[in-house]
């Protein structure tokens, strides 16, 4: 995702998304930005693992070998 951290005049931070062309967080600390990003990554990882497990349970191949 295209995120940019912006320092605000009040010394707090904002997180801008170039995907939706708008701010997604305002007046936050660096800790809050890290928590937000961690939550996003955990969700992404959870979805990836669930998809692998789903394929394994259906006897499908969850991994592909690249032909280089």
Buried (B, 14 or more C-beta within 10 A) or exposed (E): EEBEEEEEEEEBBBBBBEEEEEEBBEEBEEEBBEEBBEEEEEEEEEEEEEEEEEEEEEEEEBEEEEEE
